[in-house]
Each structure stands twice: as structure tokens, then as C-alpha cells.
């Protein structure tokens, strides 16, 4: 298991976001991206996962491909990166930083309505 300070972890998330192509950033302006220590029981339940099942990140919102002009939400779409599960699965800082990047891209892809199969074709599993 590898641990980073909260600041180091958030910096790694920021660097992953910086790698996203500029033309996509406009579509992320209204997406809140946060780091939380670990998912709650409610988070797992809302995603249909069993308690204790690892969850590295999650997208909460309506993917762009499914949004309608008539969709009115009180909260912005949200991407959560879960710190502890990522740290627990990684043996080195380099692997952790790589997994953070993969997780950030994976969750952003869900915002763009990109499915798991397409993500795997591009090497993100």
C-alpha cells in the first residue's frame, strides 16, 4: 500500500486533468471533481455494489449523450476519486499516480457517455 498526503493526491488528480485535451475542458466546466477518502455505504448502494467492494472513482450525473435541454438538476454532475482504495491497491507511488490518471480519465469518459467496452479498447480498465 502506498500513501500520499491529501495535497499530493489532489495534485496527482490535477495533473491527470491537465492531460485531458483542451477541446474537452469546456464540457467539464460544470462538473465538480472531488477527492474523498472512501465511498460510503450509500455510494456503493447507489451504484449497485456490495459493501467492501472496491470503488476507485464514480461519476454521478447524467452523461452528455443522455442529457436533454429539459433536464434540470439542482446539483452539478460530480466525479469522485476515492483515495484509500487507490492507495490500498498500489505498491509504489509511480503505480498510484498512474492509477489515479486512469481513474480520472475513466470517470470523465462516463461523463462523455463512453462505455466500458470502448474504454477497454483504449487500454483503460
N, C-alpha and C positions, 0 to 999 in steps of 0.2 A: 504494500500500500504506500502511496506517495501522497504527501500533504503539501499544499500551498497555502500561504496566507490568503485571507479574503481578497486583499488588494491584488496579489499576484494572480489569483484565479480570475478575477474580473478583468485584469489586464490581458490575460490569455483569451478571454471571450472577446474583448475589444479588438485584439489582433485578428481573430477569426472573422469578425465583422468587417474589418478593413480589407480582407481578401475578397469580399463579395464585389462583383463588377459594379462600377458606378451606375450603370443604367438600371440596376435593380434597387438601388438605395431609395429612390423616390417612392417605390412601392412598400418600403419598410418604415416610412416616416411615422405612420400611425400604429406601429407595432411596438409594444412595450417589451423590452428584452431584459430579463432579470435573472439573477443567480439566487437560488435558495439552497439551504443545506441539504435537504432531502424531501422527497414527496411525502405528503400527509396521507393518511388512510383515505380521506375524501378524494385526493388527487388520483390515487390508484383506482378507487372505485369508479370515478367518473370516466376512466379510460378502460374499464373492464379488466383491470389487473388484480391479481391476488396480493394480499398484504405480504410484504417481504420480496415480491418480485422486483428485480432491478429496473429502475427507470432513470435514464440518464438525462433526458430532456423531454419537454412536452410543448405542443402548440395548442393553445386554447383560443379558438375563434372560428371564423368562417373563412375557408380558403378563398382566394381571389376568384378562382374559377366557378365558385358556387355563390358568390355574393351578388346581390341584386341591389338596384338603386333603392328599393323599398326596405332593405334590411336596415333597421335602426337598432343600434346596440347602445347600452349605457356605458359599457366599458370597452376599451380598445382591445384588439387582438393582443395576445400575450404569448411570448415564448419564455419558458422557464428552463434554465440549465441547472441540474441538480449536482451540487458539488461533491457531497460524500460518496454517492455511488460511483462517480467517475474516479475519485481518488482511490476508492477501495479496489477497483478493477485494474489499476495501473501500477506497474512495478517501478517505473522511472519517471522523472519529470518530462523527458522528451516524449515518452509514450502518452503521458497525461495531456500534454499540450496538443498532441496530435488528435487524441480522442475528444478533447474539448472542441477543436476545429470541426471534426467530423460531426459531432452532435449539433453544433450551431448550424452548420450547413444543412444537416438533416431536418432540423426543425423549421428553418427558413423555407426549405423545399416544400414542407407541408403547407406553409402559408401560400405558396405559389401553386398548390394543388398538384404537386408531383408525388406520385405513388411510390410505394416501397420497391416495386419491381424496377422502376426507372432509376431510382436511387442506387440499387444494387448494380445496375448496368454501368453506372459511373463509379463504382467502387466504394459507395457509402452504404455500409450495412450495420 
